Amino acid sequence: MRKILSYLLFMCIAYTASALHILIPMDNAQKNHLKAYGIAYWTLKRDVEIKWLLNYRGGSFLMEHYKAIEEECVIRGVSYEVIADSRANAILAEIANPEVNMDAIKLEKAPKVAVYSPKSAQPWDDAVTLVLTYAEIPYDVLYDDEIIAGKLHLYDWLHLHHEDFTGQYGRFWANYKNTAWYQQQVKEFEELAARLGFSKVSQLKLAVAQKIRDFVAGGGFLFAMCSATDSYDIALSAEGVDICESMFDGDPAEPNYNSKLNFTKTFAFHNYTLETNPMVYEFSNIDATPIHSRTPQQNDLFVLFEFSAKWDPVPSMLCQNHEQIIKGFMGQTTAFNKQFVKPNVLIMGENKALNSARYIHGDYGKGTWTFYGGHDPEDYQHLVGDPPTDLNLHPNSPGYRLILNNILFPAARKIKQKT
């Protein structure tokens, strides 16, 4: 009832000016790209359809003109243009031309968004929650309790916090074992695992990873960054294998565990080797951080691929941007060595010189997943304890735009069926 009343109020205070549309440009004319996604989400929540104009002026948004939408753009500082119906039709006709690499995709329903993150404070921030908050896109926080309880089905889209799904506490032991935050995290995770009926944290994290796998298989949309990417696949491949040394779970890892990994269970990676020295920060040789750390920052870039908007709408949506060359940024998992990326995985952004993939995508069952390497697109080397990025200073961040493309992608549900 509250939603119906909200919608009726919106329609009452809004008017449709005869034969007018609102165009929200997403090229360099846009003053605030990140908040523009928030306007799109806000509009969808009010049951107003949006056309996402793929490859037209950086992936612009087109919708019928309502006064309330225009006022919201003004409040949030988002650039927009009020155009006549004839101009909107001309744009759509231009996009429909089979000779141009553009398309118009209908966005019909705002996805319900969840972020996987612990309830306690962490000594690092999360780029996704930062940009969702800045763009004013609502989300719920879920963690192991909710996922084990089977609540994922209530959501369309899930982001994985910078989590370690292997049960090794982020492999922070060597550098941070004596810090209060690390010791508190271990205590909380062990208590949580015991309360949920697991004898080890690694067993709990595997069960969570499998619940997330089933969520995707059933049609969910998964997005992960930094260490939640490779550690997720590693956990799935190590089902039934103890890969944790005694400082992590109280007993030694089993011998020759690298030979016992099952790569058929993973989403993105195969043929990798796990790092057996617990003093080393990386989980495996999937992680391209070592080669990126030896590369001058000015050369640490990645290039977005251009896909056919009419024939490959999914990667086209995920790669909409006003820049094609994006600044790189470090993380616990910075990027992915391409030789360990499965051949059926779609690479959407890469550093060819370093043979690393930064932005990858794939299908699993009825759903999809996207992995994005690195920690913070506007903080090149974000360290534990550093303050969060102020996105008021980066309203046009092309790196953060890739995150928000993934938020809107589920609104075009028919795309999954079309492909």
N, C-alpha and C positions, 0 to 999 in steps of 0.2 A: 504494500500500500504506500509506503514512504517513497519507493522508487516511482510509482505512478504519479503521486502528487508532485514529486520533484520534476518529473518530465512535463506534466501539465503546466507547472509554474514556468518552466523554461519556455514552453511554447507560447504562453500568455505574454511574457515580457519580451519575447523575440518576435520579430516580424520578418517576413520574407519580402524584401523589396522586389518588385516585379522584374523578373528576368535578370537577376543579379546572382553572381557567384563570388565566393572568397577564394583567392589563390594565395597560398602561403608558399613563397619561393624558398627553395633550399639551396640556391647557389650562393655566390658571394654577396648578393644583395640582402641576404638575411642577417639581421642584427643579432639574433640569438637562436642558433640552430637547435640547441638542446631543449630550450623551453618550447620550441615549435612542436616537438614530439609530445610534450605535455598538453598542448592545445589539441592536437589530434586525438589523444587519449580522452581528454575531457569532452570533446565533441562526440566521440563514439559512445561514451557513457550516457549521453543524452539521446541515443538512438538516431543520430544523424549520420548518414552514410558519407564516407570519404572516398575519393578516388586518389590513389597513390600513383603519381605520374612518374613511372620508372624511367630514369635517364633524361627526364625533362627538367632542366634547370636544377640539377642536383638531386632529383627525387622530390619534387614539390607535391603539395597537397591541394586538392580542389574539392570544394563542397558548396552546397547551396548557401546563399547569404542569409544569415540571421544576425540581428542586432546584438544578441547576447554573445555570439562568437566573436564578432568584431570588437566588442567591449572587452572581452577576455584577452584578446590579442594585445590591446592597448595596455591593459593592466599588467600583463606579463612581459611587455617589451618585445613582442614578436612582430616582425615585419609581415605585412599582408597587403594584398591588392584587391580592391573591389572591382570586378570586371563584369561587363555585360554578358548576357547569355550568348550572344553571337560570338563574342571573343572566346568564351569557354568552349563552344562547339568547334570553333576553328582550331583551338589547341588540341581537342580530342581527335579531330580529323587529321591533324598533322601527326599525332602520335600513332594513329591507326594505319598510316601509310606503311605498306609492307617493306618499303625500301629503307626505313629508318629504324634504328635500334632503340625503340621506345615501346612502352605499353602502359595502359591504365588499369590498375588493379583495384577492385572494390574492397574497402575495409568496412566490415559490417558490425562487429561486436568487440567491445573492449575486453581483452583477455584478463582473467583473474591471475594475479601475479604473486608468487611466493619466493622468498629468499631463504636459503638454507644457511642458518647462522646460529652460533651458540648464544644463549641469552645473557651470559656474563660478558663483561667488557674484555676486549682483546687488545693487545699492544700494536695493532695495525688496523687500518680501515679497509673498506671494500669499495672498489670503484663503482660497482653496480648500485649499491645502496646510496652512495654519494650522488650519482647522476639521477637515480629515481627520485630522490628527495629534492634535488635541484629542479628537475623537470616537473615536479608536483604530480608524479604518477604513484598512486597508492599501491602498497604491497603489504603482505603479511610475512612475519618471520616464523619459520618452522625449524625444528631441529629433530634430534633422534626420537624423542618421545612421540611427536606427532607423526613422523614417518613410519615408525614401527606400529603405531596405532592405526595405520591405513588411511590417513587423512589427505594423501596426495591427490586423490581423485577429485577433490573439491577445487582443484586449480588447473589452469591451462598451461602455465609457464612456470618453470622452476629454475632459479639460479643457484649454483653451488658456490657457497662461501669458499674462501681460500683454505680448503679443508685437506687433511691428510686421511684418505680412506684406507690406508694400510695399517693404521694403529701405531705409527712410529712418532706421533706427536710432532709432525712436521720436520722430523730429523733435526730439531733444534738442540738436541741433547748436548752436543759438543760445546756449543757457545753459550747456551742459556740454562743449563741444568741447575745452576745455583741461584737463578733469579726467582723472585717471588711469583711472578706471573706464570712461569713455566711450571713450577711446583704446584701451584693452585690449579692449573689446567689439568695436570696429570691426576690430581686428587678428584676433581670434578668428573673427569671422563671415566675413571675407574668406578666411582660411585654410581654414575649413570649406567654403565654397562651392567653392574651387579643388580641394580634395581630393575633393569629390563630383562634380566635373566641370562646374561652372558658372562662367562668366566673371564673373558679377555676383551679389551677395547677393540682389538683387531677383529674379533668375531662380531661385535656389535656393528662396526663400520662396514664389514662385508654385508651383513644383513640389510643395512641401510642402502648400500650401493645396489643390492639386488632389488629392493623395493623401488628405487629410482629407475632401474632398468625396466621393471615391469610397467612403471608409469609411462615411460617413453614407448614401450611396445604397444601400450593401449591407446596411443594417440597424443601423448603429452609432448611438450616442447621443452627441451633441456638446454641451458646455456651455462658454461663453466669458464672460469678464468684461472690463470696461474696454476698453483699446485693441485687444484681440484680437477684438473684435466688428466694429467698422466697418472696421478695417484689413484684416480677412479678406475682407470683401465687396469692398472697394476693389481688393485684389490680384486677385480673380477677374474683376472688371469690366475691369481694365486689362491683361488678357492680350495680349501683343504690342504694348503701348504703353509707351514709356519716360516715366514720370512723375517720375523722380528727377533732381534737379539735380546739378551736378557735384561738390558737396561730399559727396554720398552715393555716387555710382558713377563719378566721373571724367569724365563727359561731360554736356552739357546735356540737359534734358528736351526731348522733341520738341514742336514748336509745336502749339498748339490741342489739347492732349491731352484736355481736358474734353469735346470734341465726339466723341471716339473711344471713349469708355467703352461697354461692352456690359452693360446692366443685366439682360439675360436670364440671365446667368451667376451672378447673386448669390443669396444665400439670403433676405436680409431687406430690403434697401434698394434704392431706385431714384431716378432723376431728381436725384441730388445733384450738387454741384459740388465738385471738389477744391480745396483751398487751394494756390495757386500760389506764395505767398511762403514760402520755406524757413525764414524767421525766425519764422514763426507756429507755435505749438505744435500746433494742431488739424490733423487730416488733411483735414477737409471740413466742409460745413455739416450733415452728419448729426448731428454732436456738439452737444448742447444745453448744454455746459459754460458758454458765455458768459452765457446767460440765467440759469442756476442760480447763477453766481457773483455776479450782481446781486441775488439774492433773499436776504432775511434767513434765517439758518439755521433759525429756528423755523418758517418757512413752507416750508422745503424738505422736503417729505414726498411720499410716493406711496401710492396706494390700491390694494390688491389687489382684483381683480374676483372675484365669487362666481360659480362655474359650476355647472351641474347635475351633481351627482355621478353620477347614474344614466345620463345621456345624454352627458356630456362628462367622462369619468373622467380623461383625460390632464391637461388644465389644472387639474382639481380636485386631483389629486395634487400637481402642481407648486406650487399655492397654499395648501396646508395650513399653517395657522398659528394661533397664539393671539392674534394682532393682525391687524387689517385695514388699519390706517394705519401705515406703516413710515417711520422716520426716513430722510431722504435722506442721501447721502454723495457726496463729490466723487471725481473720478478724471480721468485723461487724457481718457477718454470717460465723461462723467458719466451721460448719458441720451441719448435719440434724439429729434430733432425729428420729430414724428409725420407731417409732410407728406412725409417721405422713406421712411416705412415702407410696404412693399408692401401692397396691399389684402388679400391672402390671408394675411397674417401675423397671428397672434393676439396681441393686446396683453393682458397679464395684470396689469400694474401701471402706473399713469400718474399724472402730476401734471396734472390737467385745466387748471388755471389757467395753467400754463406751456406747455401743448400739447406735453408731452414724455412719451415712453414710457420706462419704466425696465426692464421685465421682459417679454420677448417670446419667442414660440415658433412653430415651424413644422415641417412635414414636408419631407423631401427624399428621393425614392426610397422605400426601405423603412425609412429611419431618421428621426430627429428631431434638431432643434437647439434650444437655448435660449440667448438672449443676455441678460445682466444687466449694466446699466450701473453704473459706479462702481468704486472700488478696494477699500474696506474698510468693511463695514456698521457698524462700531463706532468708526471714526475719521473724523470728518467731512471733514477736509482733510489727508489723508496726504501728506506731502512726501517727496521723494527723500532717503534717508538717515535717515528717522524710524525708531525702533525698532518691531518688530512688536507688534501688539495682543496683550495677555495675555487669552486667552479664559476663564481662571479668573475674571476680573472680569465676564464677560458670558455666563454659562451658559444664559441664556434669551433670547439675541438673536434677535428675529424676522427680522432681515435675514440673518443667517447660516443660519437655518432654511431659507430658500429654496434655498440651495446644497445642503443635505443632502436636501431633497425630490428634487432632481435625481439624487442618488446612488442613492436607493432606487427611483426610477421604473423603471429597466431591470429590476428584479427581477420586475415584473409584465409579462412579455413578451407575454402573451396580450392585453393591453390594446391593443397596436398593431394586432393582427389584428381585434379587436372593433370598433375605430373605422374 
